[in-house]
Amino acid sequence: MRLTDRILLAYLQERFEVEETERIGSSGPVQGPLLYEMGERPEEGWLYLLDGASAFPENMEIPEQTLFIFCGGIRGTFPAHGAVIVLAEKERLPEVSNALVRAFRFYGEWEQKLTELRFGTGAVEDMLEASFPVLGNPLVLFLGHDFTIEKQVGTEALSEKYPFLESGQEHMEYVNAVLQDPGYEKEHPGGGCYWGPDYITGFRSLNWNIRKGGEITHCLCLLEYKKRLADADGDLLEILGQNIKYVLQSREGRGGRRDESLHKILRRILSDRTLDYMEASRYLTSLGWQREHQYLCLVYQLTYLDRGNLPTNSICNFMEEQYKGCSSFIYEGDIVNFFDLTETKLPLDEVASQLKPFIRDSYLKAGYSRVMEGHMGLRRQYVQSCLALDVGGRRKPYLWIHHFNQITMTYILEQITRKLPGSMLCHEKLLVLRKMDKENGTEYMKTLRTYLDQQQNAVRTAKELYIHRSTFLYRLEKIKEILDSDLDDAEELLYLNLSFRMLEREEM
């Protein structure tokens, strides 16, 4: 699970003395924790734990979506980017590390419970019940703008004291106060959590709106009763809200009829090698998927969920409810989604950004194809998505999402070396260079590889190798002599580049 810096800060403040913070609320959700090793370049989306006595490297490129927690104060340089939490000098790294592991486990078990409910019973009330101990305050799900109460948990002690939870005059006064409150008006278009006013009830609330087609259908409300609310509670409320939103919209989707004609022709394109593609194209055009439109294929591989009908059908319905121009269906045990991006009116980057939290929170693995124009490449786009899942899953199994463009070089190298190893396919003289390096302690392989990486620029290569330009030129002449080449032929340079990658792959 990924947690925001605000959630982690609130968790730590209950257990340790926090001395200083920087850029809290800017890092986005992170996973971890990891112990930071001096000199390593931090990766985006991670929490790094450091001893405050350590000197953090200056001028290091740091992703914005990173969180650093310093234990025992800080004596070195603040990271230039990312959120920072500094704990007091008395706080020790082992205790803080154990606490963070427990935090990720605690909230991870809650999120897993929500996922089980989402794809199991789909009961919103059960989700509220499971979340009440985590959030520590009463939860109410209101219906639409009139704030009619649909579900509520933990409000038993409030009903008599606060009649706004029942129908009647006080309820209407509360609704009008919320709708006219400046905070509500400010956050209403954006869709994030917003604070509800306290001048009717005497206490505040955090609210999160559920929308469909731009219109608010429900409002999830966390009431500030007994436990004081903070911004971190808004981040937790949003996690719960996203799960409830999925259930509500999937439930609506099941009542409607999805376009089985579109599913049928797309399944045939994937399965029938004898299909007349011109005929299939005419059929797709008749269904509104035009030849000049841009298309994308996205394949979901189920990892955590059962492969039963309810979860997969729910996901298919959800995708089609969320995206105009999306056809989602089951094929060979996976969920295949074809997008008519022209009809969806969203570019690939926007679709990927919107789906990222859904994929992660649903324990899915996703493979994206390239965007292509027309109908002739639909099956190949499906193959690209499957290859992205296969190659990307083996190369970086810890990632949820894999794009075909990110694995193409790995796939090409795998295909090249299927029948013969890299050492039997590479430029033969490279093996001579490698042998000389091993026997004489030279660095001809490293020098040549750097020269190729720097686009045959002598000045940049010498700088990258930390050697004088004349030293580099001497080495280069020796390399050319051994290769029996002037290194000016484009095909040979391509062959050398591929050869280096084949040899590196063989050594992995």
Buried (B, 14 or more C-beta within 10 A) or exposed (E): BBBBBBBBBBBBBEBBEBBEBBBBBBBBBBBBBBEBEEEEEBEEBBBBBBBBBBEBBEEBEBBEBBBBBBBBBBEBEBBEBBBBBBBBBEBEBEEBBEBBEEBBEBBBEBBEBBBBBBBBEBBBBBBBBBBBEBBBBBBBBBBBBEBEBBBBBBBEEBEEEBBBBEEEEBBEBBBEBBEEBEBBEEBEEEBEBBBBBEEBBEBBBBBBBBEBEEEBBBBBBBBBBEEEBBBBBBBBBBBBBBBBBBBBBBBBBBEEEBEEEBBEBBBBBBEEEEBEEEEBBEBBBEBEBBEEBBBBBBBBBBEEBEEEEBBBBBBBBBBBBBBEBBBBBBBEEBBBBBBBBBBBEBEBEEBBEEBEBBBBBBBBBBBBBBBBEBBEBBBEBBBBBBBBBBBBBEEEEEEBBBBBEBBBEBBEBBEBBEEEEBBEBBBEBBBEBBEBBEEEEBBBBBBBBBBBBBEEEEEBBBBBBEBEEEEBEEBBEBBBEBBEBEBEEEEBBEBBBBBBBBBEBBEE
